[in-house]
Amino acid sequence: MDFTGVINILAILLECLVAVIAVLIAARNKMAYGWLIAIAFALFALFEGDRIFYPYGLPRLNSLILLAACASMLYAIWLLYNDTGKNRW
């Protein structure tokens, strides 16, 4: 495996780590955006893994995975935006 392959694998592992930490945030703080961030990063990891290990696979499926991940992250950011507006000093 070349250097870029190692970097891609490392990026997938980091995406999985972010997903796990987001689940911990969601479970401990009971915040919905934690679940959405976990879903988004899990989907990003799935997208990257599918793209790397199955390069001639299903491009439509990859497009749907990417769209769902981005929509999940967008909604999570919207919830964070609304939540931070309430806690202003």
Residue, then its C-alpha position, 0 to 999 in steps of 0.5 A: m500500500d502506498f503513502t496515500g492509501v495509508i493516509n486514506i485508511l487513517a482518515i477512515l479511522l479518524e472518521c470512525l473515532v469522531a462517530v464514536i465520540a459523537v455517540l458519547i456526546a449524544a448519550r451523555n448530554k442527551m443532545a440530538y446533534g450528537w446522533l446526527i454527527a455520529i450518523a454523518f461521520a459513520l456514513f463518511a467512513l462508509f463512503e470512503g471505505d467503499r470508494i477505496f476498497y470497491p473503486y468500480g462499485l456503485p457510484r449511485l450508492n456512493s452519491l446517496i451515502l454522501l448526500a445522506a451524510c451531508a444532510s445529517m451534518l447540515y441538520a446537526i449544525w442547524l441544531l447547534y446553531n439554534d442551541t447556541g443562540k439560546n445560551r447567550w450572555 
